[in-house]
């Protein structure tokens, strides 16, 4: 499938048809991270990257070191004896 390069402000871009996106496994392209590579023949390769989950996004800026200093526990907490069918 062919497409053309178009000017977008000070940049250039290409329009990727839905059929190609579907073959790449991209159903919602808005904000989809991709990796761009140029192979030895000078061909552009576009690879889909995984989107971080919402939980991963929330913890991207979490820094464990200051948290441990402030709260003082570095490892598992002792919650006491098992009282039911917990796995030890």
Secondary structure, 3 states (H helix, E strand, C coil): CCCCEEEECCEEEECCCHHHHHHHCCCCCCCCCEEEEECCCCCEEEEECCCCCHHHHHHCCCCHHHHHHHHCCCCCCCCCCCCCCCCC
